[in-house]
Amino acid sequence: MPPPGLLVGDVVASIRLTVDAGNRNLVIGTSGKSGVALFDASPGLSYSIQLAMEPSPTNAVMPYKVIKPDNTVLLSGSIGGNSYPPSIHLPSLSAAGTYSLLLSPGATTLNVNLRVETDPLLVVDGPAVTSNLDAVYQSARYVFDAMANQPIGIGISHLTFVFAPAYSSSNARLRIFRPDGVEIAASDPTYCYGVTTSNPGGNCDTEFVAPMAGRYTFIFEDTFQAYGQYSVTLNSEVTGTLLPDASQVVSVARAGQDARFTFAANAGDSLGLDVSAIALQPQAGNLYLAVYKPDGTVFKSCSATPSAASYCELGTLATGGTYTVTVDPANGAFGTFALTLKQGALLGPTDPPLAFATVGAKESARFRFSGTAGQNVSVGISALATGASNGYASLYLYAPNGTALNSGEPCYVTPSGGCRARITNLAQSGTYSAVLQPVTGANVTGNVNLSQDLAGVLQPGVPQDITARSGQAARYTFDGVAGDSTSIKLLGVSTTPSTNISTYISVIRPGGAVIASASTSASSPAAFINLASLPATGTYTVTIDPAQGGAWQGRLLLDPGAPIAINGDSVSPRTSAPGETLRYTFSATAGQRIEIGMAGLGYAAASTSGTTLAVYSPTGASLASFACYTSWAGCDNFIASAPATGTYSLVVTPPTSTSITGGALTLSTPLAGTINVGDPAQVVAISRAGQTARYAFSGTAGQLLRVNWSAASLDPTPGISVSVTVLKPDGTTLSSGSFSNGSASGFDVAALPSTGTYTLVFDPSQAVTMSASVSLVTRP
């Protein structure tokens, strides 16, 4: 009997296929005719028909029908071109008997190899099944049985593609169907790629939880330019139970296999998950973690990479019950990893440092602490070791809700052997966590401690001695009035270990903005902040924060500075610690010339380094800076014109390695006088360090003059001279000369360019004092 709708003469070719016996060829060489392939099938089995076609033309699309034994149509559709794959997956058969495939190419002719195959039955955790696709665009269907709520993993491995001419890349996708034929996650199919440099195993996978009991199918669909060769496995999950701080080595031995672990928790527990020692094959790749709440909803998603210790903070759990963790290796990779439910020791702010040691390579260390809203706390790591001489780790802090509070403080084995992480003004009360994640090395060991900021109130001139724990910060306050001039000193800072660890000091104005900062180190153990004019009235805060952990100590001082008067008595600078900065204040009037001199500088320990003297305006602007050395008789500088009336500061900073033991610091205005042309010689005497003498005289345009001196006396004398300069009425230099101790000479002044008041300036070098008999005479 011919198929429905056809006459006996319409069928020009027929073959009989044996299920699972391989391909047979069918040729329909006459256009407008049909061909039939007959095969015997049984109910309860799942069948697919695979075709390798050579239509003419090659992009032709042809209809087909699958006829049941009662000569009714079981299935109809199209195959060919780029839109209709040459694979026919039959629905469930209701009767045994002879079935037929009717191909009607219409105006085209057809040469086709085709076969009928029983869809492979996959067994959970059973052996791998190898594909037998042999033509581009074919798809393979597999069947398997699952129970309701059973987690199933499908793994594809060793996927390679056989390409059609002119094509060199392709992919396939996996589609899963429930027993009732409804596709699972049809809007998000899983795509698989063949062997590449980044995926040398050619693996891919997908997973799902069976929504009902019954027989499922999944279809591996090639694209039109290639067909895949691969192995497929059906997997159950590796399961287990997690206990706090007990590391488990997990082995997923099959491509596409996942892991599912559970843990019991109480409301209020603070926990995290750590994945380490990741060893996957055939390629390294990510592990994807999902944490489910007791009600089955997703609580947290994280990922882990083989190159680092990977950590997933859960925070403080709001709900008690049984939580579930799933771990899914990317691209169907398989291997081993360590999974740990991290709780960690509970740290107290006055507890001694706690020794810790992780168990496995690159495993994180987790600690907990209770915090109260508004607190300022630090976590310090000391004596760090990671199994590598230059190893390091990162220290993270998390809020009770699991939010990261920092981006990871670097924690180095050398030179500091530690680190610290700090939180100011805790936003909420609850259980916080600190997590140390190693980046290099086998595992991490060291000591950890929790500290609250040291606190106190600074009074002017009253030092505060500070001894801090590893990583502990200090926070001191002082009251200030807008316009006040003062300074902050941090002296004698030492750290444990004594490597070159920095300590940072900042001044915060009322309202919270940092207005100044400085730092110390092992080579520079003192810091100074000049506050020339406080910007507001209110309470200021001084914070001291060690950069890399370790215990430290020092002395903090609010220092308004000692007064020094212009043209008043000299002061003798003395410091109490190496590198200590001295601060002096003085009042000046806008436009005033200020001359600064330092004589007889002495150090407690010999040093070739200089002491810096710097002058700041009432606004804090730098006006002058110069150096003074003990090998000199003295040093000097000047402010030509004070920019404003107000309080100025003079800062004296010695070398970091020594203290100042002596000297005379003097502020002066120039010694003023007049000298008349032709008068008898008069004595010019400068008795203040750094001072100049400025004598005015009247001159006439074209006048020729000479400056003479005698009985010159300088104190001290070796290698010192006094420069003598004639300034024109506009302040520029007309002529100059110099004399030394015991000199009796002079110099001719160039013809005066204009009539007016000229100035004769005497400027001793290195702030020496002098006297000389000076006259101003006419010359021919």
Buried (B, 14 or more C-beta within 10 A) or exposed (E): EBBEEBEEEBBBBEBEBEBEEEBBEBBBEEEEBBBBBBBBBEEEBBBBBBBBBEBEEEEBBBBBBBBBBEEEEBBEEEBBBEEBBBBBBBEEBEEEEEBBBBBBBBEBBBBBBBBBBBBBBBEBEEEBBEBBBBBBBBBBBBBBBBEEEBBBBBBBBBBEBBBBEEEEEBBBBBBBBBBEEEBBEEEEBBEBBBBEEEBEBBBBBBBBBBBBEEBBBBBBBBBBBBBBBBBBBBBBBBEBEBEBBEBBEBEBEBBBBBBBBBBBBEEEBBBBBBBBBBEBBBBBBBBBBBBBBBEEEEBBEBEBBBEBBBBBBBBBBEEEEEBBBBBBBBBBBBBBBBBBBBBBBBBEBEBEBBEBEBEBBBBBBBBBBBBEEEBBBBBBBBBBBBBBEEBBBBBBBBBBEBEEBEEBBEBBBEEBBBBBBBBBEBBEEBBBBBBBBBBBBBBBBBBBBBBBBBEBEBEEEEBBEBEBBBBBBBBBBBBBEEBBBBBBBBBBBBBBBEBEBBBBBBBBBBEEEEBBEBBBBBEBBBBBBBBBBBBBEEEBBBBBBBBBBBBBEBBBBBBBBBEBEBEEEBBEBBBEBBBBBBBBBBBBEEEBBBBBBBBBBBBBEEBEBBBBBBBBBBEBEEBBEBEBBBEBBBBBBBBEEBBBEBBBBBBBBBBBBBBBBBBBBBBBBBBEBEBEBEEEBBEBEBEBBBBBBBBBBBBEEEBEBBBBBBEBBBBBBEEBBBBBBBBBBEEEEBBBBBBBBEBEEBBEBEEBBEEEEBBBBBBBBBBBBBBBBBBBBEEE
